Amino acid sequence: MAHKRVVLCLLGTILAASMLSGCTGKKSDPVTITVWTYYNGDQLDAFNNLTEKFNETVGKKQGITVDSKSLGTVEDLEKNVLAAADGEVGASEVPNIFSAYADTAYTMDQKDMLVDISDYLTDKEKEQYVEGYLKEGDFSDDGSIKIFPVAKSTELLFLNDTDWQKFAADTGAEYDDLKSIEGLVETAEKYYKWTDEQTPDQPNDGKALFGRDAMANYILVGARELGCDIFEVKDEKMTLNFDKDVIRTLWDNYYVPYIRGYFSASGRFRSDDVKTGNVLGYVGSTYSATFFPTEVTNDSGDTYDISLKVLPSPKFKDGDDYAVQQGAGMVMTKGSDEEIKASVEFLKWFTKPENNIDFSVGSGYLPVTNEANSIDKIKSVESDISSSMEEILTKSVDEINNNNLYYMHAFENGNDARTVLQEAFEDVAQQDRAIVEERLAEGQSAQEAEAEFLSDDYFENWYQNVLSELQAYEG
């Protein structure tokens, strides 16, 4: 009997242990992760659709629920994230994931609140992504990933082809004339004079051909094409390389044609200027193509349909091949092991080629993996693509795959330094052109009205002032 009792006790112990083992083998308790974005419109719809798909499939199987919310604009999102991080009264809890550009991510990293996502990816998984996209979140140059890429964009030239064809038929202008920045300037001058000639009784009323959406991209990427990295960052410290010859080249190919009326910027975005007929085309983000107008309403109040032509972003004729890399990524904040693992699971699922292409086509952005950066792959996943979207994506993929990608490395107050650079070109050009127009209206010739702003002395004074401002951000 004693022997039987021992056997029964052992069986009971084994049974209890097996029951406990069975419990630990079950999936972990359900976890909800919060995601904040600045997405709106088509972008928000595309993101929400994929989030719902995740929750109903992989999330349901693994006990993960993604709760996403749009905070409005990029600025609104940044304000709410920093308020949450600083524990301000009335602020929400810090989300598990949020959309961020490098400057906001860098600020949060300085608060020691971000997860290094590289710890949760194998080398094989890292190799699946476009290399430059992962490097953008490596603030310390040690292989860390503080920004996870989910959608990117570059820049293209978007052209009102309907009115371009009229100009081209009369002057012999060709698309190839717009391949280089120097060619663009020459063609813009030709267009200004051609439109001026249409009204011989109204001198100096020519039209601008071209505008730019993101001035800082022109300056930073243009300088890189010319062999200069204006904001060189190492170990999170910035060294300023404000090379005078390079800056003069940039000046001569934006400020000068702007002063002469060949370039312009009057609406909030350059797509607005195309819509009013103030420019024929602009360089802007691939995402902005979704806002390109389908009709123009000119100064006379006439409205007519236009078609879109997509061209590569012009480069300096003798410069290196660079294209801008832009678009916010996703940043993960510190939390429980379960929250971090769930967040990683969602982001990896979101960037699988078929899911990422679905989001990209729906939002106007580009996928982030090497496999998905192929127009053939994109079309195999999304067969119902409009001809214009196919053209946009084809040109975008070519830009990404056939150029060195440039992005501004993060450093303390980097966004402020970028703003100084942008305003130094953009705002000054607009203010000075307004003065020129006043002088023209008073009867001065174009040569007289522009002379002050086109002198070497004027450039020198401007250069020294901007140099002094930017030096404050070094080191």
PATI-298395 format. One record per residue: residue in one letter; x, y, z negated of N, C-alpha, C, O in turn. Coordinates in steps of 0.05 Angstrom, whole numbers, plus 32768, in hexadecimal, padded with zeros to 4 digits. Example, Ala and Ser with C-alpha at 12.3 -4.5 7.8 and 13.67 -1.06 7.14 Angstrom:
# residues 2
a81087F8E7F6480F67FA67F6481087FBE7F64811D7FBE7F57s81017FD37F7281117FEB7F71810280017F63810C80177F5F
This chain:
# residues 475
m80117FE88000800080008000801180198000800C802D800Ea802780187FF08038802F7FEF80448034800A8047804B8013h804B801E80188057802180338043802E8046804A803F8056k8029802580438014803080558010804E804F800C805E8062r801180568035800D8072802E80248083803A801F80998044v803D8078803A805380878045804F808B8063805380A0806Ev80468075807080418077808D802B808B8093802E809C80A6l8016808B80848000809E8088800980BB8084800280CD8093c801A80BF806F802480DA806A803580E38081803480FB8089l804680D1808B805780D980A2804680E080BA804B80F480C8l803180D080BF802080D580D6801280F080D3800E80FF80E6g800980F580B97FFC810F80B4800F812680B98007813B80C4t8028812380B0803C813880B48041813D80D28042815480DBi8043812780E18048812980FE80308137810C80348148811Dl8018812F81038000813B810F7FFE815881097FF88168811Ba8005816080F18004817C80EA8019818C80FA801381A28103a8030818080FC8045818D810B803E81908128804481A58135s8031817C81348029817D81508014819281548013819F8169m8002819581407FED81AA81437FFA81C581427FF281D78152l800D81C98130801B81E38130802A81E88149802A81FE8154s803781D28154804581D5816D803381DD8183803A81ED8194g801B81D18183800781D781987FFF81F481967FFB820181ABc7FFD81FF817E7FF5821B817B800A822D8187800482418194t80248227818180398239818A803C823781A88049824881B5g8032822281B58034821E81D2801F822E81E18021823181F9k800C823981D37FF7824981E18002826481E98017826D81DFk7FF4827181FC7FFD828B82047FFB829E81ED7FEA829B81DBs800C82B281ED800D82C681D77FF382D581D57FE282D581E7d7FEF82E381BF7FD782F381BB7FD5830881D17FE9831281DBp7FBC830F81D97FB8832381EE7FC6833D81E77FC6834581D0v7FD1834B81FB7FDE836481F77FD48378820C7FD183718224t7FD0839182037FC783A682167FDE83BA82187FE983C48204i7FE583C082317FFA83D582357FED83ED82437FDC83EA8254t7FF68404823B7FEB841D82467FFE8429825A801784298257v7FF3843282708002843E82867FF7845A828C7FDF845C8292w8008846E828C800084898293800D849082AE8024848C82B2t7FFD849C82C0800784A582DA7FFD84C182DF7FEC84CC82D0y800784CD82F57FFD84E782FE7FEE84E283197FE784F68326y7FE884C9831F7FDC84C383397FC084CF833B7FB184D18328n7FBA84D783547F9F84E2835A7F9784D883767FA884CF8386g7F7E84DA837C7F7484D483977F7A84B883A07F7784A58391d7F8484B583B97F89849A83C47F9E848B83B47F9C847383B0q7FB1849A83A97FC6848E83997FBB848183807FC2846A8379l7FA9849083737F9D8485835A7F8B846D83607F8B845A8352d7F7C846F83767F6A8459837E7F7B844083837F74842A837Ba7F91844383927FA2842C83987FAE8420837F7FAF8407837Cf7FB68431836C7FC2842783537FAD841983427FB284038338n7F96842583407F80841883307F7883FD833B7F7383EB832Dn7F7683FC83567F6E83E383627F8283CC835C7F7B83B68357l7F9C83D3835D7FB083BF83567FB083B883397FB483A18331t7FAC83CC83287FAB83C6830B7F9483B383057F9783A182F5e7F7D83B883117F6683A6830C7F6C838A83167F658376830Ak7F7A8388832D7F82836E83387F94835F83257F9183478321f7FA8836E831A7FBA836183067FAA835882EE7FAE834182E5n7F99836882E37F8A836182CB7F79834882D07F75833882BDe7F6E834582E87F5C832F82EE7F6B831582F57F5F830082F6t7F84831782FA7F9482FF83037FAA82F982EF7FA582EB82DBv7FC2830382F47FD982FD82E37FD4830682C67FDB82F882B3g7FC9831E82C37FC4832882A97FB1831782997FB583118281k7F9B830E82A57F8882FD82987F9582E282907F8F82D8827Ak7FA682D882A17FB382BE829B7FC782C082847FC982AE8274q7FD582D882837FEA82DB826F7FE182EC82577FF182F18245g7FC882F482567FBF830382407FC98320823F7FCD832B822Ai7FCC832C82577FD6834782597FC0835982667FB58352827Bt7FBA836F825A7FA7838282657FB5839D82697FC283A78257v7FB483A882817FBF83C282877FA983D782867F9683D58295d7FAD83EA82757F9A840082727FA8841A827D7FB984258270s7F9F842282957FAD843982A27F9B845282A17F83845182A0k7FA9846982A17F9B848282A07FAB849782AF7FC4849982ACs7F9E84A782C07FAB84BD82CD7FA984D682BC7F9384DD82B2l7FC084E482B87FC084FC82A87FBD851582B87FBF852B82ADg7FB9851282D27FB5852A82E37FCD852F82F57FD285218308t7FDC854482EF7FF3854B82FF800D854182F2800C853782DBv802385438300803D853A82F58043854B82DC804D854082C8e803D856482DE8043857682C78032856E82AF803B856E8298d8018856882B380068560829E801085468291801085438278l8019853382A28023851A8297803B851E8286803D85148270e804E852E8290806785338281806185408266806C85398252k804F8554826680478562824E803C854E8239804385508222n802A853C8242801D852982308031851482258030850C820Ev8043850C8237805784F8822E806985048219806F84F78205l8073851C821E80858528820A8077852F81F08083852D81DBa805E853781F2804E853C81DA804B852381C9804D852381B1a8046850C81D7804384F281C9805E84EA81BD805F84E081A6a807384EE81CC808E84E781C2809684F781A980A384EC8197d808E851081A980958521819280818520817B8084852D8167g806C850F817F8059850C816980498524816380418529814Ce8043853481788033854D817380178546816A800C85318171v800C8558815A7FF1855481507FDD855281677FDD85638179g7FCC853E81677FB8853A817B7FC2852B81947FB2852581A5a7FDC852681957FE7851781AC7FE084F981AA7FDD84EF8194s7FDE84ED81C17FDA84D081C27FF484C181BB800984CD81B9e7FF184A781B78009849781B38018849581CD800D849781E3v8032849281CB8043848F81E3803A847781F38037846181E7p80368479820D802E8462821D8044844E8220805C8455821Cn803D8436822780518421822C806184278246807984228248i80528432825A805E8438827380538453827D803C84598278f806484638289805A847C8296806A848382AE8081847C82B1s805D849082C1806B849982D9807D84B082D2807684C182C2a809584B082DE80A884C682D780BC84CA82ED80C584B782FAy80C484E382F080DB84EA830080F384E982ED80F084E782D5a810B84EB82F9812384E782EA812684FA82D2813084F382BDd811E851482D68123852782C08112852082A7811D85228291t80F9851882AB80E98511829480F384F7828780F484F5826Fa80FA84E48298810484CB828E811E84D0827E812284C48269y812F84E18288814884E8827A814384F4825F815084ED824Bt812F8506825E812885138244811F84FE8230812684FF8219m810E84EB8239810484D68227811B84C4821F811B84BA8208d812D84BF8231814484AE822A815684BA8215816084AC8204q815884D58216816884E38202815A84E181E6816784E481D2k814084DC81E6813284D881CD813384BA81C4812784B381B0d814284AA81D38145848D81CD812B847F81CC8125846F81BAm811A848481E180FF847881E180FB846681F980E5845A81FBl810F8462820A810B84528222811784378220812B84328212v810B8424822F81158409823181288407824981228412825Ed813F83F98245815083F4825C814583DB826A814983C48260i813983DF8280812A83C9828E813E83B5829A8136839F82A0s815783BD829D816B83AA82A9816E839182988175837C82A2d81688394827E816B837D826C815683688271815883518268y8141836F8280812A835D82858129835482A28115834782AAl813E835A82B2813E835182CE8157834182D2816D834782C9t8154832B82E1816C831B82E9817A83298300816F833B830Cd81938321830481A2832D831A819483288335819483398346k8188831183388179830A83508161831D8354815B8325836Ae81538323833E813D833583408146835183478138835F8356k815C835A833C816683758342816D8378835F8169838D836Be81788362836B81808363838781688366839A816C836D83B1q8150836283908139836483A18131838183A78123838783BAy813B83948396813383B08399814883C083A8815F83B983A8v813F83D583B6815183E783C3816483F283AE815C83FD839Ae817E83EF83B2819283F4839E81908410839281918413837Ag818D842483A3818C843F839A817484458388817584578377y815F8436838C8147843A837B814C8432835E81438440834Cl815B841D835A81628415833F8177842783328175842D831Ak818A84308342819F844183388195845C832E81A28469831De817E846583388174847F8330816E84808312816F84958305g8168846983068163846882EA817A846082D88177845982C1d8192846082E581AA845982D681B8847282CD81CB847B82DAf81AF847E82B881B9849882AF81D6849782A481E584AA82A7s81DE8480829981F8847D828D820D846F829E8223846A8295d8205846982B78218845B82CA8222844182BE8239843A82C2d8210843382B08219841982A58207840282AE820683ED82A2g81F7840782C381E683F282CD81CA83F182C081BB83DF82C6s81C4840582AF81AA840582A28195840E82B6819B841A82CBi817C840782B08165840F82C18150841C82AE8142840D82A1k814F843682AE813C8444829D8124844E82AD8110845682A1i8125844C82C8810E845282D9810A843A82EC811C843382FBf80F3842E82EB80ED841782FC80DE8421831580C9842D8313p80E9841B832D80DD8426834580C38417834C80C383FE834Cv80AE8425835280958418835B808C84238376807D84158384a8094843B837D808D84478397809F845E839C80A5846E838Ak80A9846183B480BC847583BB80B4848483D580A1847B83E3s80C1849A83DA80BC84A883F380D684B583FC80E984B883ECt80D784BD841580ED84CD841F80E084E4842E80C984EA842Ae80EF84F1844080E48508844E80E48503846C80F784F68477l80D0850E847A80CE850C849780C6852884A180BE85398492l80C7852B84BB80BE854384C880A2853E84D4809F852C84E5f808E854D84CB8073854A84D4806C856284E6806F857984DFl8062855C84FE805F8570851380438571851E8037855C8524n803885898521801F858D853080258589854D802E859C855Bd8020857185578029856A85728018857785878022857B859Et8000857E85817FEE858B85947FF985A6859D7FFB85AB85B5d800185B6858A800C85D08591802985CE859A803385DF85AAw803785BA8590805385B68599805485B185B7806585BB85C5q804185A185C18040859985DD803D85B285EF804985B38605k802D85C585E6802A85DE85F6804585ED85F7804D85F6860Df805285EF85E1806C85FC85DF808185ED85F0809085F985FFa808185D385ED809485C285FC809085C4861A80A485C58629a807785C58623807185C6863F807C85E0864C808585E08663d807B85F6863D80848610864780A28614864580AE86228655t80AE8607863180CB860D862B80DE85F6863080F685FA8631g80D385DE863380E485C7863680EE85BB861C810085AA861Ca80E485C5860680EC85BA85EB80E5859D85E980D1859385F4e80F7858E85DB80F3857185D880F5856985BB8100857885ABy80EA855285B480EB8548859981088546858F810F854C8578d811A853D85A18136853A859A814385548591815785538583d8138856A8599814385848590814085888572814E85988566l812E857885668129857A8549813885658539813385638521k814A85568545815985428536816C854E852381708544850Ds81798564852B818D857185198181858B850E816F8597851Ai818C859384F7818485AC84EB818B85C484FD817C85D784FFe81A385C2850981AB85D8851B819885D98533819085EF853Cg819085C2853E817D85C18554816185CC854C815485D9855Cl815985C58533814085CF8529814085EE8528812C85FA8530v815685FA851E81588617851D81568623853981488637853De81658618854B816486228567814886208573813F86338580t813B860A856E812086068579810C8619856C80FA86238579a8110861E855280FE863085438101864D854E80EE865B8550e811A86548555811E866F856181108670857C810386848582k8112865B858C8105865B85A680E7865D85A380DA866A85B3y80DC864F858F80BF864F858A80B6866B858280A18674858By80C58678857080BE8692856780BD86A6857F80AA86B58581k80D186A5859080D186B785A780BB86B085BB80AF86C285C7w80B6869685BE80A0868E85D18085869885C7807586A285D7t807F869585AD8066869E85A3806486BD85A2804F86C885A6d807B86CA859E807C86E7859F807586F185BB8068870685BEe807E86E385CF807986EB85EB805B86E885F3805386F48606q804C86D985E3803086D585EA802086EF85E6800A86F385F1t802B870185D5801D871B85CF8031873285D4803B873D85C1p8036873985ED804A874D85F38044876985E78056877985E4d802B876E85E18024878885D68028878985B88023879D85ABq8030877185AC80348770858F8050876485898052874C8586p806487758589807F876B85858084875F8569807687668556n8097874C8567809F8740854E80898732853F808887318527d80778725854F806187168542806386F88549804F86EA854Ag807C86EF854E808086D38554807886C1853C807686CB8525k807486A88542806C8694852D8084868385248096867E8534a8083867B850B8097866885018091864C850A80798644850Cl80A5863D851180A28621851980A1860F8501809385FB8502f80AF861684EB80B6860184D880B5860B84BB80B9862384B5g80B085F984A980B185FE848C80BB85E5847D80BC85D08488r80C285E9846480CB85D3845380BA85D2843980B385E6842Ed80B485B9843180A585B5841980B785B6840080B085C483ECa80CD85A8840080DE85A683E980F985B283EF810B85A583FAm80FD85CC83E8811585DA83EF812E85CD83E3814385CC83F0a812C85C483CA814385B883BD814D85A083CC8165859B83CCn813B859183D88144857A83E78156858283FF816A85758404y814E8597840C815E85A18423817A85A98419818E85A28426i817B85B78403819585C083F981A685A983EF81BE85A783F7l819B859883DF81AB858283D381B2856D83E781C9856483E8v819F856483F881A58550840C81B6855C842281C8854F842Cg81AF8574842A81BF8581843F81DC8584843781EE857F8447a81E1858C841E81FC858E8413820A8573841482228571841Ar81FB855E840D82078543840D820E853B84298223852E842De81FE8542843C8205853C8458821F854A8460822E85408471l822385618454823B8571845B8253856B8449826785788449g8250855584398266854C842982688557840D827D85558400c8253856384038254857083E8823C856783D78225856783DFd8243855E83BF822E855783AB822C856F8398823D85718386i82188580839B82168598838B82168593836D8224859F835Ef820585808365820385788349820F855C8346820185488349e8229855B834182378541833E823585398320823E8547830Fv82298522831B8224851983008234850082F9823384ED8308k8242850182E3825184EA82D9824F84EA82BA825384FF82ADd824784D382AF824384D18292823084E68288823384F18273e821B84EB8299820584FD8292820D851A829081FE852B8287k82258520829A822F853C829B8231854582B8823A853682C9m8228855E82BD8228856882D88240857A82DE8247858C82CEt824C857582F58261858682FF825685948318824B8587832Al825785AE8319824C85BE832F825F85C08346827785C88342n825685BA835E826685BD8376825785CF8389824A85C6839Cf825885E98384824985FC8394825B860883A98261861F83AAd826385F683BB827785FC83D0826C861383E28257861083EEk827B862983E48271864083F2826C863B841082588644841Bd827E862C841D827B8626843A82628615843F8253861A8452v825E8601842E824685F08430822D8601842B821A85FF843Bi822D8610841682158621841082108635842681F8863A842Cr82258640843382218652844982138644846182028650846Et821B862C8466820F861C847B81F18618847681E0861B8487l81EB8611845D81CF860E845581C08628845781A986288461w81CC863E844F81C18658845181BA8660846E81A5866A8474d81CE865C847F81CB8663849B81B5865384AA81AA865C84BEn81AF863C849F819C862A84AC81818629849E816F861984A6y817D863A84898162863D847E815C865A8479814986658484y816C8667846981668683846281668695847B815386A5847Ev817A8693848C817C86A484A3816486A084B6815786B484BEp815D868784BE8146868584D0812C868D84C28119869584CFy812B868A84A7811386938499811186B2849A80FB86BC84A0i812786C08496812786DD8498811E86E784B3811186FB84B6r812586D884C8811F86DF84E3810386D684EC80FB86DC8502g80F586C884DA80D986C084E180D786A584EE80C1869E84F6y80ED869784F180EC867D84FE80E1866784EC80D5865484F5f80E6866A84D280DB865884BD80C7866784AC80C8868084ACs80B68659849E80A38666848D809986548477809C863C8478a808D8660846380808652844D806C86658440807486788432s805286618444803F86738438802A866584288021866F8413g8021864D8430800E863E8420801B86308409803486318405r800B862283F98017861383E2802985FD83EC803F85F983E2f802085EF8401803085DA840E803285E1842C802185EF8436r804685D58439804985DB8455803385CF8466802E85D8847Cs802685BA845D800F85AF846B7FF985C4846C7FE985C48480d7FF785D584587FE485EC84597FEB85FF846F7FD9860A847Cd800586048473800E861684888009860B84A48004861A84B7v800B85F084A7800485E484C07FE685E884C67FDE85ED84DCk7FD685E584B17FB985E884B47FB0860384BD7F9C860684CBt7FBF861884B57FB9863384BD7FC8863C84D67FC5865284DFg7FD9862A84E17FE8863184F98000864284F3800C864C8506n8008864684DA801F865684D48039864884DA804E865684DFv803A862E84DB8051861F84E48047860784F5803085FF84F2l805885FC8505805185E48515805885CB8506804B85B6850Ag806D85CC84F5807585B484E8808485BA84CE808B85D084C9y808985A484BF809885A784A680A6858D849F809E857884A8v80BA858F848F80C78578848280BB8575846780BC85888457g80B0855E846180A48559844780A5853B844080AD852B8451s809C85358429809B8519841F80898508843280758512843Dt809184EF8435808084DD8444806484DB8439805184D78448y806284DF841F804784DF8412803684F6841C801E84F3841Es8043850C842380348524842B80268520844680148530844Da802D850B845580218506846E80038502846B7FF38507847Et7FFA84F884547FDE84F384507FCE850E844E7FB6850E8450f7FDD8524844B7FD0853E844A7FD3854E84647FCA85658466f7FE0854284787FE4855184917FC88556849D7FB8854484A0p7FC3856F84A57FA8857684AF7FA2856A84CA7FB4856484DAt7F88856784CF7F7F855C84E97F76857384FB7F70856E8513e7F75858B84F17F6D85A285017F7B85BB84F77F8485BD84E0v7F7B85CF85087F8785E985027F7285FF85057F6285FF8517t7F72861184F17F62862984F47F75864184F57F82864784E1n7F76864E850C7F8B8663850F7F82867E85067F6C868184FBd7F928692850A7F8C86AD85017F7386B9850D7F6686CA8500s7F6C86AF85247F5386B985327F3A86AB85287F2486B28530g7F3E869785177F278689850D7F1F8671851E7F0B86638518d7F2F866C85337F29865585447F33863B85377F49863A852Ct7F23862685397F2A860C852E7F2C85F885447F1A85F68555y7F4185E885437F4585D385587F5485BB854C7F6385BE8539d7F5085A485587F5C858B854E7F79858A85567F818595856Bi7F89857E85457FA6857A854B7FAD855D85457FA0854F8536s7FC3855485517FCD8539854C7FE8853B853E7FF6854F8540l7FEF85268530800885258521801E8516853080198501853Bk80368521852F804E85148539806285128522806785268514v806C84FA851D807F84F68507809B84F28512809F84E18523l80AE8501850780CA8500851080DC84FC84F880D4850384E1p80F484F384FC810784F184E6810E850D84DB810C852184E9s8115850E84C1811D852784B68137853084C2814A852184C4p8139854984CC8152855284D9816A855284C68167855684AEk8181854C84D2819A854C84C381AE855F84D081AB856784E7f81C2856784C081D7857784CC81E6856784E281EC854F84DEk81EC857484F881F685678510820F8556850A821185408513d8222856184FB823B855384F6823C854884D98251854284CFg8225854684CC8224853D84B18221851F84AE821C851184C2d822485168496822084F98490820284F3848F81F18505848Bd81FB84DA849181DF84D2849281D584CE847581DB84BB8467y81C584E1846D81B884DF8452819A84E58455819184F48466a818B84D88444816E84DD8442816784DF8425817384D18414v815484EF841E814C84F38402813D84DB83F8812C84CF8407q814284D383E0813384BE83D2812384CC83BC812F84D883AAq810984CA83BD80F984D783A980E084C683A280DB84B283AEg80D284CF838E80BA84C1838580BF84B7836880D484AC8362a80AB84BB835780AD84B3833B80AD8495833880A084878348g80BA848C832380B9846F831D80AA846B8303809D847E82F9m80AB845382F8809E844D82DF80B3844A82C980C8843D82CCv80AD845682B280BF8456829B80B284468285809A844A827Fm80C18434827880B68424826280C0842F824780D884348244t80AE8432823480B6843B821A80B88424820780AD840E820Bk80C7842881F280CC841381DE80B3840B81D080A2841C81C9g80B083F181CA809883E781BC809E83CC81B280B583C481AFs808983BC81AD808D83A081A48098838F81BB8096839781D2d80A4837881B480AE836681C88097835E81DC809C835C81F4e8080835A81D08069835181E18061836881F5805C8362820Ce8062838081EC805B839781FE806F839B8214806983A0822Bi80898398820C809E839C8220809D83868235809F838B824Dk809A836D822C80998357823F808083598251808283538269a806A836282468051836582568055837C826A804C837A8281s806383918262806883A88274807A839F828C807583A682A3v808E8390828580A18386829A8091837482AD8095837582C6e8081836282A28071835082B38060835F82C7805E835882DEf8053837582BD8042838582CF8052839382E4804A839282FCl8068839F82DD807883AE82F18084839B8306808683A2831Ek808D838482FE80988371831180828367832480868364833Cw806A836383198054835A832A804C8371833D8047836C8355f804C83898334804483A08344805683A5835B804D83AE8370t8070839D8358808383A2836E80898389837E809B8389838Ek80798374837B807B835E838E8073836983AA8061837983ABp8081836183BF807C836D83D9805F837083E18057838683EAe804F835B83DE8033835D83E78023837283D68013838083E1n8029837383BC801B838783AB802583A383B0801683B683B2n804083A683B2804C83C083B6804583CC83D1804083E483D3i804383BC83E5803B83C58400801E83CE83FF801783E3840Bd800E83C083F17FF283C783EE7FEF83E383E17FE083F483EBf7FFF83E883CC7FFF840283BF800B841783D28000842D83D3s8020841183DF802E842583F0801C842E8407801A8446840Bv8011841C841580008423842C7FE7843384227FDF8446842Fg7FDD842C840B7FC5843A84017FCC845583F67FBA846683F4s7FE5845A83EE7FEC847383E17FFE848583F28001849D83ECg8009847A8408801B848A84198038848A841080488499841Ay803E847883FD805A847583F48067845D8401805A844F8411l8080845883F9808F844284058094842C83F08097843383D8p8094841383F8809B83FD83E680B883FF83DD80C8840D83E9v80BE83F083C880D883F483BB80EB83DC83BD810283DD83B4t80E283C683C980F483AF83CC80FF83AE83E880F383B983FBn811683A183EB8122839E84058110838F8418810E83968430e8103837A840E80F2836A842080DB837A842A80D383788442a80CF838B841980B7839A842180BE83B2843380AC83BD8440n80D883BB843380DF83D2844480E483CA846180FA83CD846Bs80CF83BF846D80D083B7848980B483BB849480A083B38488i80B283C984AA809883CE84B5808A83B484BD807183B384BCd809983A084C6808D838684CC8081837984B4806B836E84B5k808F837B849D808583708484806C837F847B805883738472i806D8399847D805683AA8475803E83A38486802883A0847Bk804183A084A0802B839984B18020837D84AD8009837884B1s8032836B84A480298350849F8017834E84868006833D8484v801C83618473800B8362845B7FF38373845F7FDD836D8456e7FF6838A846D7FE0839D84727FDC839F84907FE883B0849Ds7FCB838E849B7FC7838E84B87FB683A584C27FB883AD84D9d7FA683B184B07F9483C784B87FA083E284B17F9783EF849Fi7FB583EA84C07FC2840384BC7FBD841584D47FBF840D84EBs7FB6842E84CE7FB1844184E37FCA844684F37FE0844284E9s7FC8844F850C7FDF8454851C7FF1846A8510800A84688512s7FE5847E85047FF4849484F88003848A84E0801A849184DBm7FF6847984CF8004846F84B7801A845C84BF802F845B84B2e8016844C84D5802B843B84DE8043844B84E7805A844384E2e803E846184F58054847284FE8063847E84E6807C847F84E6i8054848784D28060849384BA8071847E84AB8088848384A4l8066846684A8807584518499808D844884A980A28442849Dt808A844684C380A1843D84D480B8845184D280CF844984CEk80B2846B84D480C7847F84D280D2848084B680EA848484B2s80C1847C84A280CA847D848680DD8466848080F2846A8474v80D6844E848980E7843784848102843A8492811784338487d8101844584AA811A844B84B9812C845E84A98144845A84A7e81208473849E812F8486848E813D847984768154847E8470i812E846884698138845A8451814E8446845881638445844Bn814A8437846D815D842284748175842B84838189841D8484n817484428490818A844B84A181998464849781A8847084A6n8195846A847D81A38481847281AD847B845681A384688448n81C1848A844D81C88489843181B28498842381A884AD842Cl81AA848E840C8194849B83FD819F84AE83E881B084A683D8y819484C683E7819D84DA83D3818784DF83BF817084E283C6y818F84DF83A6817D84E98391818E84F9837D81A584F3837Am8181850C83708190851C835D8192850D8343817E85068336h81AB8509833A81AF84FA832181A6850C830A81A88524830Aa819C84FE82F58191850C82DE81A8851782CD81BC850A82C8f81A3852F82C381B5853B82AE81A5854F829E818F855782A6e81AF8557828881A08569827681998583828481AA85908290n817F858A8284817485A28291817885A182AF817A85B682BCg817A858982BA817E858682D78168859182E7816C859D82FCn814F858E82DD8138859982EC813A85B782EE813285C38302d814385C482D8814685E182D8815B85EA82EC815785FE82FAa817185DB82EE818685E28301817C85DF831D818285EF832Fr816D85CA8322816185C5833D814E85DC8344814E85E6835Bt813F85E68330812C85FC8335813B8615833C81338624834Ev8151861B832F816286328335816A86318352816986458361l8174861A835A817E861683758167861A838A816B8627839Eq8150860E8384813A861083978130862D8399812C863683B0e812C863A8383812286568384813686698391812E867D839Da81508663838D8164867483998162867683B78168868A83C3f815A866083C48156865F83E18139866883E88135867A83F7e8126865A83DC810A865C83E480FE867883DD80F4868683EFd8100867F83C480F4869883BC810186B183C880F486C483D0v811C86B083C9812B86C783D4812486CA83F2812086E083FBa812286B48400811C86B5841D810086C1842180FC86D28433q80ED86B9841180D286C3841480D086E1840D80C386F1841Bq80DE86E983F780DD870583EF80EB8717840480E1872C840Bd8101870E840F8110871E84228101871F843D81018734844Ar80F5870A844580E6870A845E80CE871D845B80C7872B846Fa80C2871F844480AC8731844080B5874E844480A6875F844Fi80CD8754843B80D8876F843F80DD8774845D80D8878A8467v80E88760846B80EC8763848880D28769849680D1877A84A7e80BD875A848F80A3875F849C8098877B8496808C878784A8e809D8785847E809587A0847880A487B4848A809887C78495r80BD87B0848E80CE87C1849F80C587C084BC80C587D484CAl80BE87A884C580B587A584E0809B87B484E4809687C084F9a808987B284D0806F87C084D2807387DF84D2806387ED84DDe808987E884C7808F880584C7809D880E84E180A2882684E4g80A287FB84F380AD8802850D80CB87FC851180D688028526q80D887F184FC80F487EA850080F687D2851380E487C28516s810D87D18521811287BA8532811987A28520811F87A58509a8117878A852C811E8772851C813B877385138141876B84FCq814C877D85248169877E851D816D87918505817D878B84F3e815F87A88505816187BA84EF815687AF84D5816187B184BFa813E87A384D88130879984C0813F878284B2813D877F849Ae814D877284C2815A875A84B78177875E84AF8182874E84A0a8183877384B981A0877784B681AA8774849A81BE87678495e819D8780848781A68780846B81A98763846081BC875D8452f81968752846881958737845D81A78723846B81AC870D8461l81B1872B848281C28719849281DF871F849081F08714849Fs81E68731847E82028739847C82118726846A820687188459d822C8725846D823D8714845C823C871D843F823D870D842Dd823A8737843B8239874284208220873984118221873283F9y820A8738841F81F1872F841281F48712840981EC870B83F3f81FE8701841B820286E58414821586E283FC821086D383EAe822B86F183FD823F86F083E7823386F683CC823886E883B9n8223870C83CB8217871483B2820386FE83A8820286F78391w81F386F483BB81E086DF83B581EF86C683AA81E786BB8396y820486BE83B8821386A683B1821E86A98395821C86968385q822B86BF838E823786C38374822286C2835E822786B78348n820B86CE836281F586CE834E81EB86B2834981E786AA8332v81E786A2835F81DD8687835B81F28675834E81EC8665833Dl820B8678835682218669834A8222866E832C8225865B831Ds821F868783248220868E83078209868082F8820D867682E2e81F18680830481DA867382F781DE865582F481D9864A82DFl81E88648830981EB862B83098202862282F68200860C82EBq8216863282F3822C862B82E18223862782C48231861982B5a820D863282BD8203862F82A281FA8613829C81F7860B8284y81F6860382B181EC85E782AD820285D382AE81FD85BB82ACe821B85DB82B2823185C882B3823885BD8298823485C98283g824385A48299824F85998281823B8592826C824285888256
